[in-house]
């Protein structure tokens, strides 16, 4: 079976002309999925400690590289994440190398939606004021040489101006309606 080359997510992303700010960061360690809420004594609902620690790790990694002028942004944004798991040491060398090259899909482990939730919640209330501002999300799981999560956030500040001009020019007409 031929081994196909797959560039890492962060290297494959092309800059967007309408992205005013693009922030890339890496969260070291094994990707942690968002766990379901737990119920404690007296019916108290709480988030498990592993989930909280993972969200704090995302926030910490983001703040280390986040531009000061983009802090607490309420602009629309896009988030891309690649969840990299170290290829198992128990695998033969040829299979590990194939997995790292992208020829073996990463289908084991956590659901990708739960992994993305940790990234979005880690950014929520910090670098991004609210994760409802995220207009597009992309994610994938892959094998690599070490466990890590790679994240790219694109702030589309110029889009806010475009949306505002569309609203003011529409004068409450329904889009697509013949007036």
C-alpha positions in Angstrom: 0.0 0.0 0.0 1.5 3.3 -1.0 2.0 5.9 1.7 0.5 9.2 0.7 2.0 12.4 2.1 -0.3 14.6 4.2 0.8 18.0 5.3 0.0 19.0 8.9 -3.2 21.0 9.2 -1.4 24.2 10.2 0.9 24.0 7.2 -1.9 23.2 4.7 -4.1 26.2 5.6 -4.0 29.1 3.2 -4.4 32.6 4.6 -7.8 34.1 4.0 -7.9 37.6 2.5 -10.8 38.6 4.7 -9.2 37.3 7.9 -7.9 40.3 9.8 -6.2 38.2 12.4 -5.1 34.6 12.2 -3.9 32.9 15.4 -2.2 29.5 15.5 -1.3 27.6 18.6 -0.5 24.1 19.9 -1.9 22.6 23.1 0.6 19.9 24.3 -0.6 16.6 25.6 -3.2 14.0 24.7 -6.4 15.6 23.3 -9.2 15.3 25.9 -12.9 15.1 24.9 -15.6 17.0 26.6 -17.1 14.7 29.2 -20.8 14.7 30.1 -21.8 16.7 33.2 -21.8 14.7 36.4 -24.3 14.8 39.3 -23.0 15.2 42.8 -24.5 15.3 46.2 -27.9 17.0 46.5 -28.4 16.9 42.7 -25.6 19.4 42.1 -24.3 19.3 38.5 -20.6 19.8 37.8 -18.1 19.4 34.9 -15.5 16.7 35.5 -12.0 18.0 36.5 -10.3 16.4 33.4 -12.6 18.5 31.1 -11.9 21.7 33.1 -8.2 21.1 33.0 -8.3 20.5 29.2 -10.3 23.7 28.7 -7.8 25.7 30.8 -4.9 24.2 28.8 -6.6 25.5 25.6 -7.1 28.9 27.0 -3.6 29.1 28.3 -2.0 28.1 25.0 -4.3 30.6 23.2 -3.4 33.5 25.5 0.3 32.9 25.0 0.1 33.8 21.3 -3.2 35.8 21.2 -2.6 39.4 19.9 -3.4 42.0 22.4 -5.6 44.0 20.0 -7.7 40.9 19.3 -8.3 40.0 23.0 -11.9 39.4 24.0 -13.0 39.6 20.4 -16.7 39.6 19.5 -16.0 39.4 15.8 -17.1 36.4 13.7 -14.4 33.8 13.6 -13.5 30.4 12.2 -11.8 27.6 14.2 -9.9 24.7 12.8 -8.3 22.0 15.0 -6.3 18.9 14.4 -6.2 16.4 17.3 -2.9 14.4 17.0 -2.4 11.2 18.9 1.0 9.5 19.1 1.1 6.4 17.0 1.1 3.4 19.4 4.6 2.1 20.2 3.2 -1.5 20.1 2.7 -1.2 16.3 5.4 -2.4 13.9 7.6 0.4 12.6 6.2 0.3 9.1 2.6 0.8 10.4 3.7 3.6 12.8 5.4 5.4 9.9 2.4 4.9 7.6 0.1 6.3 10.4 2.2 9.3 10.9 2.2 9.9 7.1 -1.6 9.8 7.1 -2.1 6.5 5.4 -3.8 5.0 8.5 -7.0 7.0 9.5 -7.4 7.7 13.2 -10.8 6.2 13.9 -10.2 5.1 17.5 -10.5 7.3 20.6 -12.9 10.2 21.3 -15.7 11.5 19.1 -14.4 14.5 17.2 -17.4 16.7 18.2 -16.5 16.2 21.9 -12.9 17.1 21.1 -14.0 20.3 19.3 -16.3 21.2 22.3 -13.2 21.4 24.6 -11.4 23.7 22.1 -14.4 26.0 21.7 -15.2 26.1 25.4 -11.5 26.8 26.2 -11.7 29.9 23.9 -15.1 30.9 25.2 -15.2 33.8 27.6 -11.5 34.4 27.1 -9.9 35.2 23.7 -13.3 35.0 22.1 -16.2 36.6 24.1 -18.7 33.8 23.2 -18.4 30.7 21.1 -21.6 31.7 19.4 -19.4 34.0 17.4 -17.8 31.0 15.6 -19.3 30.8 12.1 -17.3 27.8 10.9 -15.6 24.8 12.5 -13.3 22.2 11.0 -11.6 19.3 12.8 -9.8 16.1 12.2 -8.0 13.4 14.2 -4.6 12.1 13.0 -1.6 10.1 14.2 1.7 11.9 14.8 4.9 11.5 16.7 3.5 13.1 19.9 0.1 13.9 21.4 -1.0 17.5 20.8 -3.9 19.7 19.6 -3.2 22.2 16.8 -5.6 25.1 16.5 -6.1 27.9 14.0 -8.5 30.8 14.8 -9.3 33.3 12.1 -11.0 36.5 13.3 -13.1 38.0 10.5 -13.3 41.6 11.8 -13.8 43.0 8.3 -16.9 40.8 8.0 -18.6 42.6 10.8 -18.4 45.8 8.7 -19.8 43.9 5.7 -22.7 42.6 7.7 -23.4 46.0 9.1 -23.5 47.6 5.7 -25.8 44.8 4.4 -28.2 45.4 7.3 -28.3 49.2 6.8 -28.8 49.0 3.1 -31.6 46.4 3.3 -34.0 48.7 5.1 -35.9 45.7 6.6 -36.6 44.1 3.3 -36.7 40.4 3.3 -33.7 39.1 1.3 -34.8 37.7 -2.1 -38.2 39.4 -1.9 -39.4 41.5 -4.8 -40.3 44.9 -3.5 
